[in-house]
């Protein structure tokens, strides 16, 4: 179930550090998130599954990873997939031109959330901060669940469905 998605670039003050989501996401991650975010995908019980990060941290450093998978179950299942050769399998299974185009779309969407007239360091790369290929199945799947057109995310979704896993979306 997708949540409402306010535009943080248009109104960064809407983010509330003391919100219930801040506490829940910190518990799911086992640490306080590094920067501002909003929950963009929730499970059927309303728990956060995917967060969308603001492209800059509080100190102005870039945050290249726009979408972050916070569901413990999905992170564990995808971690297992990665540890059994999933990254290389995804690279073999997905058309490299489609993956490259996905990186461009991801970067453009993330960069569009930068404040108008921003000067200083900018996030770089595409999904998971990489410019080509597959770096992190978690990042690809998070963007896919949030509605991103990501061939690697689709591939992960298929692998999870084949294994009988609840895909949270």
N, C-alpha and C positions, 0 to 999 in steps of 0.2 A: 504494500500500500504506500503510495507516494504522498509525502506531506506537502503542504503549501510551501512555496519557495520564494521568500522575499528576496529582493535584490540588495545584497550587502553593499555592492558598489554604489548604488544610488543613495543608500541610507545606512552607513556603517554604525550609526548610533543605535540602531534597532537591536543590535547584539547585546545581550544581557549576561555578563559573566556570572551572575548569581542565579541564573535560571535553573530549573530542574534538569533540563537537558545537559547543562554543564556538569552537574553532579553525576548523572547517569553515565554520560560518555566517559568521564574520568574513571568511574568504577569499571566500565567495560574495558578500557584501555590499560587500567592499572597505573595510570599517571594522569596528571593534568594536561589537557591538550595544549600544544605550543602556541596557538593563536586563536583568533576568532573563527567561529564556524557556525553552521546551522545544520540541523538534521533535515535531510532531504528524502530519506527513505526510512520508513518504519515497518516493523513486522505487524502482523494482524493484532497483536496485543498492545501496539503502540510504542514498543521499545525501539530505540534507534538502531538502524542497520547500517546506514551510510551517512557520513557528514560531508558537507561541502565547506572547504577551508577558504578563508579570505586569502587573496594571493600575497599578502604581506603580513609578516609577524608584527607584534606590537613595537619592536625596536626598528622596524623598517626593512629587516632582512627578507628576502624573497621566500615564499612557500611554494615550491613547484608542484607539490601534490595537491591537486584541487579536490579530489574525491577520495575519501578514506573509509575503508570498511571497518566498522566497529563491532559488528556482531561476533561474539566469541565463537559461536558454533561455526559460522561461515569462515572465519579466519582460520580456525583449526582445520576444517575440511580442505580449504585451499592450501594451507601449509603442508598438509599431507600430499596433496596433488603436486605441489612444487618439489617436495622432497623425493618424489618418485619420478622425477624427470619431466614434470609438467611444463616447465618453461621451454625446454627444447622441443617437446612435443607440440606445443602451441605454435612455436616458430615454424615448424615443419608443416603444420596443418593450415595455417592462415596465410593468405596471399600477402607477400611483403608489401605490395603496392597499397593494399587496403589498410595494412597496419600503419604504413607511413602516412597515409591520408588521415587516419584516426589521430595520430600524433599531432598533425597540423590542426585538426578541428579542436582537439582538446586544448592546445596551447592558445588558439584564438579565443576560445570561450573563456579560459582563465584570464588571459590578458585583457579581455574586454571588461573585466571586473576591477581593473586597476583604476585608481582615482584619476580623473581628468587632469592632465598636466603633470602627472607623476614624473619626477626626476629621481635618479638614483638606481640602485640595483633592482633588477626585474627578474621574475622567475624565468627559467629557461627550460627548454625541452618540452616533450609532450607528456604522455601518460607516465606517471611515476618519475618524471624529471628526465626521461631518456629521449633521445632524438630519433632512434631507430630500433627496430626489433622489439623484443619483449624483455622487460626487466623484472616485473612484479605482477603476478597474476591477481593479487589482491587489489591493486590499483586499477587494473583493467576491469575487473569484475565490479568494483565499486562504481565506476563510471557507467558501466553497462546498466546496473540496477537503477542508477539515477536518470536513465534515459539516454545515455550516450550511445552513439552509433560506433560500437567498438567490436571488431571481429574477434579479438582475443577474449573479450568479455562474453560474447556469444558462445565461443568454444568452451570456456570454463563452465558456463551455464549448462551446456550440453553434457559435459563430463559429470557435473554434480547431479543432473537429472538421471543420467545413466546409472549412477551409483545409488540412486534412490534417496539422495539427500534432499531435505527441505531447502529450497533455494531462496527463501525469504522474500521473494518478490512476487 
